[in-house]
Amino acid sequence: PFEGNHSWAGARPEVRAIGYDARGVAAHIGALRRFIKVGAVDLLVAELGLYAVRPDLEGLGIPHLMRVMYPVLQELGVPFGFGTVRHALR
């Protein structure tokens, strides 16, 4: 699924959030500050990636828990975060 040069391969997230339940790791997400170009402006953002939910928890609304990253984005001094999903991963 990571054909080409577009992936998190080699990237190290500055922050990782790991959710646990009685069965162990339930979900994971990482954040990495990057600059993206918006028009002629370079804008600092947090890319949210390395996202995973344990298969038995899929469909339960776990992605809404990504809101826990909001205070982290504030600490990182970024105006917003964004997530990308490569077509091959959908």
PyMOL commands that set and color helices and strands:
alter all, ss='L'
color gray80, all
select helices_A, chain A and resi 55-57+62-76+87-89
alter helices_A, ss='H'
color red, helices_A
select strands_A, chain A and resi 15-21+24-38+41-53+81-83
alter strands_A, ss='S'
color yellow, strands_A
deselect
rebuild
show_as cartoon
